Amino acid sequence: MDRKATRVEYDPYTSNVSFRVAQSVDGPWEELSEGSGLLKYMNCPILFSNCVANIVSLINDRHNSVPEGLEIQFYGPDDDYAILERVVKRTDDQQGGTGPLSCRHMGTYRTANETLEIIRRDYAAIEDEFSSYLPGSEYYESTSKAIGDTIVKFEDTISDAVPVCVIGNYSVGKSALINALIGEEVLPSKVNPSTAKNVKVVRSERYAITLSYTDETGKAQSYVFSIEKTGLAPESEDIIACDLAKKLNDRIDSSCDMEIAVARNVLNILNQDANLRPENEFLEHCGSNVVLEMPFDNSLLGKTGSRIEFFDTPGSDNAEVDQKEHKEALAELLGHQTNALPILVTSRDRVVGDDNDAIMRMLDEYANNFASPSCLIVISKCDRLAKAQLDEPVSTKIKNWHGKSIILYVTQIGALGARKGPDASWFDESYEEFYEEWKDKQSGTRRVSLPEHNTYPCDRQVTAEDMCVDQQLFDTGIPSLEYEIQYYVEHYSKYKKSARGRKDLLDALTVVKEELDQLKKDTAKKKEEAEQRKAKKKAELLKELDSLRISIDPRLAARLEQDFENDLDAYCAGLNDAFGELYDAFGELDNAELDNTSGQDNLPSLDGFANERIRDHCQVNLVDKVYLSENGAQARILASMVGFAEDYAKALQEYVAKNESHFTEVGRKQLRECLEQNSSLPEFGEVNSVLGNYHALFDKIASAKHAWMMFAKNADEAREKWAQSKAKYLEQRLRNRTSLLGNPVPGVFSKTVFDEPIGEYSKKLREWADDYKKGIIKQLDSDNVILSDMEDEIASLEVQVSDLKTRLDNMSDVERELNTLLDRMER
């Protein structure tokens, strides 16, 4: 029978572990069965090194069930495999399973250092490509800040700083714990709870403090001060910084002769109530966040290469003050972390309670902001506990929080005293008293070594010799806590930095893509809006254009007819003589007797002759005189018509000029050409003879002549009567009259000389005007004529779209590398 196998995969970047089982080392692989004890480690973040002993024990007890034994096939980091290998060997040596237990390293992950190097290189490429989108650039200040803010967020994530958040209720010894960890009595423990600051203590090569100060305008500014043995020295020549340094220096104890003493003095001053003395009012303007930089020379943490930052926060359960502000400050602090190590500090008598539960819920809420899925739980002030109290088990709830919690017992004061030495001076007299009690206790039969009571789920125990500290300091438990912090820094913080840094960079590229998509949508929307607004403006322009029509005076013919009425009267007054001459002319044409029937064949020729002569007479003596003479009807009509056309053309030109701001440059040029091309007026036609359409106006002339002669029985009388009748008839035809119904009927003269030419030319002018307008309408229908008031905005968006697309394309290789960077690698 083959050896059985269990596959264990641990991803250090997500702190997740998964399991599969097989009846053979070569598979096939199956999921865990229901009820398997290993299921509790899946789908929840764990530290593998904390749980490896329990995991191996469960695998050996439940799955190592055949004589051939079981092989654990491990996918995970080299250092975690080394721990697994030791645990497997120890377990196999104990012979707890049915068969031999072994392990094999199947695959690994890039080391955090290698990953960080790649991420930093990719960040440099992204930062360079999107430099114009970063804070301080013109684009960042004038438009979207999302890209720049997301990119620069990486700088905090990937920095060398390792945040350690010391969190706990009021008066559990958080400040004293940080003092013990850095090896200096710098943070005051007894502070005014209403003015307590959020202090960040940063490991540095120098002593410095950064304060936030809000001026009278409400503007907050940070100021950095070097800490010297005699006081603060501002690092800028800013007036406020210099004034603030002077006010603080005036209040520093004159006995201070060390940087630590000055720093502690300043923190004490900042925690004073501004209302105690008028001269302290300036403290109201000092912000709640303080940054203290100092060396960690008296701490094991001073030996690590990382820039550790301790966050000391006010307690959250002090009944003396309103805790809303403190809780909001703590939430803000936790919300801004990216790879912090949380340390929950509590005293033995306050482990169980609503206040601790509230803090645990807040830590769970911000779990994604921590590098470690497990919180270090520190039981403080253990110098005040009897051994029996130390032996009492802690609550199952806190012990099993996040799988298996690391619970460490410490005495902060004992550690400070041990590091100070027997002849050291204390800033806080109560500390000295506590230390003396602890020292006395440790010298007798009641001596305890606090690390003996620690809970290490991974059985990770270190001795005083391992940490190169004396037994007195080791017994305080602080070196064990320092070791755990170092262990976290070395084994987990960089994995979290890598995962978070990679996420930040991919998020930045995602934000760029979202920004690009949004810009595309904005551009499309703007274009749609622009087209709608252009269509609306076009409709308005066309409506306005449609309202422009050539205006021709409908009374022009009547008005001109009145001007030439005297000419018509004069002509009509001479019609008797004209027809008399026509009568005489008939005699020359009529050689036959009028009553001779054979002469009837000549009658049509006499009618044609009469009509032709009277038309010629009317053309010459009326039409030509009235119509063609200088300043005659033709000139007057044409002048009026040209005026109408010019008024119309002017109205069109004014229309174009008035709306010029709505036209593109191309549109303006096209419209100018259109106005010039269509400005020529149609030709004005000649007027025919006034009687041109009346071919049978004078019919049966010969018969009429004969009838008058017979009636008058006198040639002269017949001539006169005939001429008068024909003249009267023609005058009636020439003049206007009123019908039986009372409607005006234009005469032949008015109709022919005025109405018809004016009507005909009006028709041509209206056709010309329509063509003129159609030319403009044709131009308005062109896509590039109407100017959108959004063209510049659209052009700007299109430039941004093109720019972002190009930059994203340039980052395609970087994105591919980042997407596969944290993947497992086969060995």
Secondary structure as UniProt FT lines:
FT   STRAND          4..11
FT   TURN            12..15
FT   STRAND          16..22
FT   TURN            25..26
FT   TURN            34..35
FT   HELIX           37..41
FT   TURN            42..43
FT   HELIX           48..62
FT   TURN            67..68
FT   STRAND          70..75
FT   HELIX           78..93
FT   TURN            94..95
FT   STRAND          101..108
FT   HELIX           112..129
FT   HELIX           131..133
FT   TURN            135..136
FT   HELIX           138..142
FT   HELIX           146..157
FT   STRAND          161..168
FT   TURN            170..171
FT   HELIX           174..182
FT   TURN            193..195
FT   STRAND          198..203
FT   STRAND          208..214
FT   TURN            216..217
FT   STRAND          220..228
FT   TURN            229..230
FT   STRAND          231..234
FT   HELIX           239..251
FT   TURN            254..255
FT   HELIX           259..270
FT   TURN            274..275
FT   HELIX           278..285
FT   STRAND          286..294
FT   TURN            297..298
FT   HELIX           300..303
FT   STRAND          307..312
FT   TURN            319..320
FT   HELIX           324..335
FT   STRAND          340..347
FT   HELIX           348..350
FT   HELIX           354..365
FT   HELIX           367..369
FT   STRAND          376..380
FT   HELIX           382..384
FT   HELIX           387..391
FT   HELIX           396..399
FT   TURN            400..402
FT   STRAND          406..409
FT   HELIX           412..420
FT   TURN            422..423
FT   HELIX           429..442
FT   TURN            445..446
FT   HELIX           450..453
FT   TURN            457..458
FT   HELIX           464..467
FT   HELIX           471..475
FT   HELIX           478..488
FT   HELIX           489..493
FT   HELIX           494..546
FT   TURN            554..555
FT   HELIX           556..563
FT   HELIX           565..573
FT   HELIX           575..589
FT   TURN            594..595
FT   HELIX           597..602
FT   HELIX           603..618
FT   HELIX           619..628
FT   TURN            630..631
FT   HELIX           633..658
FT   HELIX           660..662
FT   HELIX           665..677
FT   TURN            690..693
FT   TURN            695..698
FT   HELIX           701..712
FT   HELIX           715..734
FT   STRAND          737..738
FT   TURN            740..741
FT   STRAND          744..745
FT   HELIX           748..750
FT   HELIX           751..755
FT   HELIX           756..780
FT   TURN            783..785
FT   TURN            789..790
FT   HELIX           791..810
FT   HELIX           812..820
FT   TURN            821..822
FT   STRAND          825..826
//
